[in-house]
Amino acid sequence: MTRRTFTKSALTAAALVGTGAAAKAADVDVVVIGAGAAGLAATDALIRDGYTVQCIEAANRIGGRVFSDTSTFGVPMDYGAHWLHNRSLNPFVNIGRKLGLKLYKAPSNMRVMVKGRDATDADEIAFFNEVERINHAIAKAAKKRKDVSAASVIGPKNPWNLTASAHIGSLSMARDMADVSVADCHSAKEGVDWFCAQGFGTLLAAYHAKTPVTLGTRATSIDASTDSVIVETNKGALRAKSVIVTVSQGILKSGKLAIKPKMDSQIRQAIGGITMGSYNHITLQFAQGTIDAKPDSWIAYQLTEHKNGSPTGGGILANISGSNLCYVEIGGSFGKALEAKGEATMIDFGLAELTALFGANIRNGYIKGSATRWGKNANVLGAYSGALPGMIATRQHLHMSIAGRIFLAGEATSFGEQATVSGAHKEGLRAAETVSALLG
Ligand SMILES: Cc1cc2nc3c(=O)[nH]c(=O)nc-3n(C[C@H](O)[C@H](O)[C@H](O)COP(=O)(O)OP(=O)(O)OC[C@H]3O[C@@H](n4cnc5c(N)ncnc54)[C@H](O)[C@@H]3O)c2cc1C
């Protein structure tokens, strides 16, 4: 496809590219690479500021790691983000309400179970004490500015240690405690979580229904070593004054997107130190009423085994928004190994975990399952970012520009709301503001 026809087909989706530009002038002011929460926010903000923008997206849909599938189960299932974390900082609760969607506070109490039954009061207290003890040890180490691994501060083992480690490590940070930086973990701002009954993906897609995006267009290289910034894509080249790159740390690290001139060593260090974790939903559908749990029950069940410190097992979100879906959540290196075995093995695992907790009879009500495999998704290559122990200081280097004209933005560039949709959205806005100031 020639540059001209590429622009034409892009126009049908974007209607933004200036035509008849002089040979040396940029074809658009800004190219935004990626239409996840960050890229979509940046695109809208720059258009509002009067710039010409072309947002390109490798996939054939918008949303990136925020996507609701309503066709597989007939009810919404979030492929990626599901929790609207920390309502006090999260703009999407109000955005969703304005869109007429059903938003509600997530139940605050966690249900604790052991094989086949609810935990006794004593066990429940032991679990919550263990969570508190580990969180306290992480906070203490972080405040001493010692960016060590969470595993190194855990201290003595007790019967709930693995379960608490799974919820703080694999299921929150998407990594084993040995790979969790205490400073990164402690810096993540906590607050009250909310849900959207129609799915977080539905909310984001509705909010950005009018944001112009050219789908199915993968950037392969960015070159800012000449007058303009040239973005090569599978559909031809684009030229801009500035580029905002919102792809995941996984994509940046993979080298699938070549960037010229060579990035500063501090940015390269940050790409090596802020890495993608593993986290997936195994979604299981049952006849209504099969799983004896209140809507949106977040269940911690006792884990007793581990492999190299990675707890064997996950957590459960049951009867999502009152529907007949349950997520068995898995993460860390245990989850990554399970992901590598394929969807069928993941579904079998999820069903076995629920059977062990709720009894063999639930299999009579089982309808079907699916499992996400974000580590295998070629457009993301992992779940979300986290700093390796000792690498927290490198996160800020992701705010450095490349050649003064290429800017990184996304969940990984956030401090405090890293690994969240809200963080990615705000980082998109920040990058847009930076570019806006640059372009004048
Ligand atoms: C399983 C899972 C559960 C999660 N749960 C939560 C949760 O409950 N709450 C929460 O707040 N967050 C959660 N997150 C994290 C949240 O989804 C992300 O932090 C956020 O969506 C990231 O947005 P982003 O814009 O930074 O990146 P992305 O959403 O990854 O957007 C980047 C986009 O770039 C595109 N792209 C990649 N390469 C190219 C290329 N070369 N050319 C063009 N386009 C390209 C990708 O296709 C993608 O659409 C979860 C993530 C996962 C995977």
The ligand as an SDF file (V2000), in Angstrom:
LIG
                    3D

 53 58  0  0  0  0  0  0  0  0999 V2000
   -5.8980   -9.9690   33.4470 C   0  0  0  0  0  0  0  0  0  0  0  0
   -5.7520   -8.5340   33.8370 C   0  0  0  0  0  0  0  0  0  0  0  0
   -6.4740   -8.0280   34.8960 C   0  0  0  0  0  0  0  0  0  0  0  0
   -6.3620   -6.6850   35.2370 C   0  0  0  0  0  0  0  0  0  0  0  0
   -7.1520   -6.2050   36.2380 N   0  0  0  0  0  0  0  0  0  0  0  0
   -7.1830   -4.8670   36.4590 C   0  0  0  0  0  0  0  0  0  0  0  0
   -8.1930   -4.3300   37.2940 C   0  0  0  0  0  0  0  0  0  0  0  0
   -9.0360   -5.0550   37.8250 O   0  0  0  0  0  0  0  0  0  0  0  0
   -8.2340   -2.9770   37.4530 N   0  0  0  0  0  0  0  0  0  0  0  0
   -7.3310   -2.1430   36.8370 C   0  0  0  0  0  0  0  0  0  0  0  0
   -7.4280   -0.9180   37.0070 O   0  0  0  0  0  0  0  0  0  0  0  0
   -6.3820   -2.6480   36.0200 N   0  0  0  0  0  0  0  0  0  0  0  0
   -6.2980   -3.9820   35.8140 C   0  0  0  0  0  0  0  0  0  0  0  0
   -5.4040   -4.4960   34.9250 N   0  0  0  0  0  0  0  0  0  0  0  0
   -4.3930   -3.5860   34.3220 C   0  0  0  0  0  0  0  0  0  0  0  0
   -5.0010   -2.6800   33.2670 C   0  0  0  0  0  0  0  0  0  0  0  0
   -5.7520   -3.4470   32.3680 O   0  0  0  0  0  0  0  0  0  0  0  0
   -3.8680   -1.9440   32.5410 C   0  0  0  0  0  0  0  0  0  0  0  0
   -3.0810   -1.2770   33.4990 O   0  0  0  0  0  0  0  0  0  0  0  0
   -4.3490   -0.8920   31.5360 C   0  0  0  0  0  0  0  0  0  0  0  0
   -5.4540   -1.3360   30.8160 O   0  0  0  0  0  0  0  0  0  0  0  0
   -3.1920   -0.5640   30.6060 C   0  0  0  0  0  0  0  0  0  0  0  0
   -3.5720    0.4120   29.6630 O   0  0  0  0  0  0  0  0  0  0  0  0
   -2.4720    0.9840   28.6510 P   0  0  0  0  0  0  0  0  0  0  0  0
   -3.1490    1.9620   27.7890 O   0  0  0  0  0  0  0  0  0  0  0  0
   -1.2810    1.4250   29.4260 O   0  0  0  0  0  0  0  0  0  0  0  0
   -1.9550   -0.2780   27.8240 O   0  0  0  0  0  0  0  0  0  0  0  0
   -2.7560   -1.2540   26.8380 P   0  0  0  0  0  0  0  0  0  0  0  0
   -4.1440   -1.4480   27.2960 O   0  0  0  0  0  0  0  0  0  0  0  0
   -1.8920   -2.4570   26.6750 O   0  0  0  0  0  0  0  0  0  0  0  0
   -2.7850   -0.4450   25.4700 O   0  0  0  0  0  0  0  0  0  0  0  0
   -1.7250   -0.4700   24.5470 C   0  0  0  0  0  0  0  0  0  0  0  0
   -2.2910   -0.7590   23.1800 C   0  0  0  0  0  0  0  0  0  0  0  0
   -1.2120   -0.7590   22.2430 O   0  0  0  0  0  0  0  0  0  0  0  0
   -1.4890   -1.7100   21.2340 C   0  0  0  0  0  0  0  0  0  0  0  0
   -0.2380   -2.0270   20.5640 N   0  0  0  0  0  0  0  0  0  0  0  0
    0.7700   -2.8220   20.9830 C   0  0  0  0  0  0  0  0  0  0  0  0
    1.7800   -2.8180   20.1050 N   0  0  0  0  0  0  0  0  0  0  0  0
    1.4100   -1.9960   19.0940 C   0  0  0  0  0  0  0  0  0  0  0  0
    2.0330   -1.5600   17.9040 C   0  0  0  0  0  0  0  0  0  0  0  0
    3.2530   -1.9700   17.5830 N   0  0  0  0  0  0  0  0  0  0  0  0
    1.3660   -0.7300   17.0710 N   0  0  0  0  0  0  0  0  0  0  0  0
    0.1020   -0.2910   17.3850 C   0  0  0  0  0  0  0  0  0  0  0  0
   -0.5310   -0.6730   18.5090 N   0  0  0  0  0  0  0  0  0  0  0  0
    0.1170   -1.4990   19.3760 C   0  0  0  0  0  0  0  0  0  0  0  0
   -2.1030   -2.8560   21.9970 C   0  0  0  0  0  0  0  0  0  0  0  0
   -2.8590   -3.7000   21.1610 O   0  0  0  0  0  0  0  0  0  0  0  0
   -2.9540   -2.1230   23.0320 C   0  0  0  0  0  0  0  0  0  0  0  0
   -4.2710   -1.9530   22.5740 O   0  0  0  0  0  0  0  0  0  0  0  0
   -5.4920   -5.8390   34.5250 C   0  0  0  0  0  0  0  0  0  0  0  0
   -4.7460   -6.3320   33.4560 C   0  0  0  0  0  0  0  0  0  0  0  0
   -4.8770   -7.6680   33.1170 C   0  0  0  0  0  0  0  0  0  0  0  0
   -4.1050   -8.1910   31.9390 C   0  0  0  0  0  0  0  0  0  0  0  0
  1  2  1  0
  2  3  1  0
  2 52  2  0
  3  4  2  0
  4  5  1  0
  4 50  1  0
  5  6  2  0
  6  7  1  0
  6 13  1  0
  7  8  2  0
  7  9  1  0
  9 10  1  0
 10 11  2  0
 10 12  1  0
 12 13  2  0
 13 14  1  0
 14 15  1  0
 14 50  1  0
 15 16  1  0
 16 17  1  0
 16 18  1  0
 18 19  1  0
 18 20  1  0
 20 21  1  0
 20 22  1  0
 22 23  1  0
 23 24  1  0
 24 25  2  0
 24 26  1  0
 24 27  1  0
 27 28  1  0
 28 29  2  0
 28 30  1  0
 28 31  1  0
 31 32  1  0
 32 33  1  0
 33 34  1  0
 33 48  1  0
 34 35  1  0
 35 36  1  0
 35 46  1  0
 36 37  1  0
 36 45  1  0
 37 38  2  0
 38 39  1  0
 39 40  1  0
 39 45  2  0
 40 41  1  0
 40 42  2  0
 42 43  1  0
 43 44  2  0
 44 45  1  0
 46 47  1  0
 46 48  1  0
 48 49  1  0
 50 51  2  0
 51 52  1  0
 52 53  1  0
M  END
$$$$
